[in-house]
Structure formats: structure tokens, C-alpha cells
Amino acid sequence: MKSKKTKLLSSIAVFLLICSAATAKGTGEGWQPLYNGKDLKGWKQLNGEAVFKAEGNVITGTTVHGTPNSFLATEKDYGDFILELELLMDDPMNSGIQFRSLSIPGYNNGRVHGYQCEVDPSDRAWSGGIYDEARRGWLYPVGLNPAAKPLFKLGEWNKYRIECIGNSMRTWLNGKPVAYLIDDMTAKGFIALQVHSIRDKGHEGRTIKWRNIRIKTGNLKPSPSEGVFVVNLLPNNLSETEKTNGWKLLFDGVSTKGWKGVNSEQFPKKGWKVENGVLSVLSSATDSSAKGGDIHTIKKYSSFDLQFEFNLTKGANSGVKYFTLEDRPSLGLEYQILDKHHKDAEKGAAGNRKIASLYDLIPSEAGDRFVKKAGEWNRGRLVVFPDGKVQHWLNGIKVIEYQKDNNIFRALVARSKYARYEGFASSKEFRILLQDHNDTVHFRSIKIKEIKE
């Protein structure tokens, strides 16, 4: 006859076996497996002809030369969910995990498009970032969260987590947060495993493996924000996380509150307008009497993180100025806003008048790939640190970093058109300025976070 202690131990053992089995199948705490461990039932292959195979508890994808990106997609669509999986690759290759993605005949002949959590073992190291496949391109490059760049381990199993709740999309890699995106373009779609196309025939036969693929769709609770930089693509919107992190809107989408004309206590009565959530400076190229002039913030700032979206008409010119002088408020350092068709784009030295450059001083490192064309929204970012370090960003890419007032900066000013202005860029506190350069340019989602010393 068994003792009470023996029976208790037996009961505990059975309970642990049940829990273990549930965890192995991905069914504990509301989790459901997306792969049955036997075959690819519930999945369908789209676009390319890479080889996907069910091999025990692993799905293996193998590259094939001469075929486009290949996707193994769930037959079911998902809206709000938490997805976890592990993946392994021994040889470097680009890949990704599609989510809230679509493939419809009316879009590029069924091309898979939508959000992708990146798998990038290259030196760029953007694994865990969010890319918009076959649509808008990079939404959250991992340069926005540099602490996440070393997280991916080639030749080891890497655990990915994707959390989609409402307009919030977040990613983790090996237990660490990577990307935080807020966007509303696609609310629901399939999940897919990608084998990227290859250009080099010698890379044929490389493999990527996935296991422990599981999803939770009910009783979802957002994870703590963990201080990760938020990319919010909802126009003129501040999420609760952004508010908690200290962000404030400089343009509320409906009024000119917080702004005034340069050399005036009022906002210009002409030359600028607010319409449909957009602040626009209007063209005065053919009628100088229609010019409204530069505008700047009523409040002064010293160190800050500034985000703004801008949309250029073809050939347009504008800029965001900072370190402006109180007695010469339109004179200061300038984040250049310029369409490539404007004649000024080819002037200056080494491209220091092109988009996102420090105008007439330092060229931007933005390649054409990361610049949106006229008529599309670009995301600018300007960071001024308390120690005098300054950064220019464009569409999530850091394109300039410099130290104001060191010998290199002084030498650049000395050989520029600013050399004749005494006290140039010397202000400790200053207003942030939007330039009227006689062309139509649109602004929205202007937000700021002050940086304390």
C-alpha cells in the first residue's frame, strides 16, 4: 500500500508531465501551436519556389537560385496576437517573419506584402526590426535601438517574439526588446516564414530552420514599454507610452498653437495653412505678396529630441532651423529639407545642401534608398544633446552626427557662407524654426521631448 508521501509525489509527477506536454505542444496559458510537428497542414506556399519541409519538430526552408522571395504562410489570418518562435541559420542569409500580411490578385499580381520582423545576420545587424515588405520599406530600422543590434546569434537558436495589440506592434529577440511601431495600415493578415531570394548561385542550398512556433490570441496584455524608442506613424498622435516617455506635440493637427511668425507676436495671416491635419507653407514663387515668412516656436529650447514628418512638392525647398539667434531669428543651423530636383541640391560642397544635410556644412549619408520621393511623407528627426552632440535622422536612419563647437565644427563654419556672422549658432536657448523658401511643403506629426542634463 502506497504511503501518503508516495501518492503526493506521484501526483506531482503526473501534473508536471501534463504541464510539460502542454508546453511542448504550445497549448499552455492560451498558447496554440502553429506547426503540428508532422506536416505543413494549415500552411500554404506563396510567390517563390524555395523548398519548405516538415522535419520532425522543425520546419526547414532551403534557398533556390533564380526564384523570388518565398513565403510559407498560415492559411488563417490573425489580427491581435502574440507570436513566439525559434529559428536557426548556420550560414548568413536574409530572412524574415511576416505578420498581418496579405497576398491579393489586385496587388502586384499577388505579391506578399505587409509587416515583416527582420532576420539579418549581416554586419548591419537589423534583426528584430520591422520592414514593410513590398510596400513602404523600412519602418523601424534597428539603428533606433542600437542596444538590440548584437542580439542575433548565427549558428544558434534565436527566440523571436512579436506582439500585435491594436495599432501597437512590438518585437523581442532572445528576451530583449527591439522594435516598437504604432501603425494602422493593416489590421489583420497571415503569418509567414520567409526564405529570401538569392543572387549568388553559390548560396543555393542554405537553410533556415524554425521550431516551437506558437501563438496566443486571447486575454492579451501589453508588455511593459522598457523605454524603447517608439515610431508612431499615426498622424499627430501621441501614444500613452510616448507621453510617459516625455513626448509632447508641437503641432496638434488643428491649430497653429505654439507657433508665431518670425519678428512677430502673431502667426502669419497668409502663406501658411492648417488643413486635414497638415501644416503647410504655400508657394509664393510667382507672387511675392503671398509669402507668409518663416515661423518658429513660441517656446525656447536648449537640448531636445525633435520628430517631424515632411512632404515635398517637386523641386521644393525648406528647412528646420535651430541654434537660431534672438536678434537674427532666421539665422541658424539648418536640417535641410530639399527635393532632389531643386537646383540647390547640386550646389555646396560634397552634397552638403541635399536632403537631411546640415545645410552648407555637413553632407547627409542618406542614400536614395532611404529617401521618399516628392509627394510622399519623410520622417525627420533632430537630436540636440546637452553636451553639444547633434544628430540628423531621416526615415529611421542616422545620417549625420557631429559635435558643435569643436575644432572640426569651427573649421567647417569658417569656410562656409556663415563665416561672416558673428556669434553664429552660439545661442544657449533658441526657437525651432520652419522655413518659408517660397515653395509648398507640408508638415505633420511634429513632436518634441526635452532632454535634461
RAZILIN-V162781 format. One line per field, one symbol per residue. psi: psi as a letter, one per 30 degrees, with the letter a starting at -180 (. if undefined). burial: b if it has 24 or more other ideal C-beta (glycine too) atoms within 12 Angstrom, else e. Layout:
psi = ???
burial = ???
//
This chain:
psi = kkleeeeeeeeeeeeeeeeeeeeefggkhgkkkfkfgeagkflkkkcaglkkkjibgkkkkkkkkgkakkkjkkfklkdklkkklklkkekkkkaljklhlljkefjhhgkklakkjkjiglfehgkflkkjkhdfbkeikfffifffegekjkglkkkkkkjjjbfkklllkhfkkdljkjlgekfkalkkkkjllkejefgkfklkkklhjlkkflhkkklkeggkkkjjgkkhkjleeeeefgkkkfkffflgkfllkkhlglkkflfllkkhgkjkklkgefjfffkfllllkekllekljkkkkkjklkglkaljklhlkefifgkalkjkjkkffkfffgaakhggglkgljkgeklkgklfegkklkflkkjlkkkjlfgfkkkklkhgkjfkkljkgleeeeeeefglffffjkgkgfkekllkkkkjhglkkkklhjlkjkkk.
burial = eeeeeeeeeeeeeeeeeeeeeeeeebeeeebbbbbeeeebeebebbbbebbbbbeeebbbbbbbeeebbbbbbbeebbebbbbbbbbbbeebbbbbbbbbbbbeeeeeeeebbbbbbbbbbeeebbbbbbbbbbbbbbbbbbbbbeebbebbebeeebbbbbbbbebbbbbbbeebbbbbbbbeebeebbbbbbbbbbeeeeeeebbbbbbbbbbbeeeeeeeeebebbbbbbbbbbbbebbeebebbbbbebeebebbbbbeeeebbeebbbbeebbbbbbbeeeeeeebbbbbbbeebbbbbbbbbbbbbbebbbbbbbbbbbeebbbbbbbbbbbbbebebbeebeebbbbbbbbbbbbbbbbeeebbbebeebbbbbbbbeeebebbbbbbbbbbbbbebeeeebeebbeebebeeeeebbbbeebbbbbbbbbbbbbbbbbbbbbbee
//
